[in-house]
Amino acid sequence: MNVKTDSSQAVTLANDSIDEVQEFTYMGSVVDVTGGTEQNVDARLGKARSTFKSMDELWKSKIIGKTTKIKMFNSNVKAVLLYALESWTVTQKTIDRLQVFVNKCLRRILLIHWPD
């Protein structure tokens, strides 16, 4: 893959040509030819949503306190959400998308309805 370049020179390894791709996943992060992070953010948000949903019984529990739930959210869901963040090009749009997700999760955990 050539990222943000006009070079079309073929890459070979041991006299074998290597196929050129438009995107691939490396260690859970999507790398594409534009060098952008939109697909990466989408993938991270999807994985974080799945993690949050899998902990639904914890969020509904009346035995576990809100402080413990917040700690569990930070250590599990946010860790999945922000994995490989340092490799993203962070824009205000990206920050807003992540903040919207975190706010929705916290409102659900703390039983705060959106209009309130």
Buried (B, 14 or more C-beta within 10 A) or exposed (E): BEEEEEEEEEEEEEEEEEEEEEEEEEEEBBBBBEEBBBBBBEBBBEBBBEBBEEBEEBBEEEEEEEEEBBEBBEEBBBEBBBBBBEEBEEEEEBEEBBEEBBEEBEEBBEEEEEEE
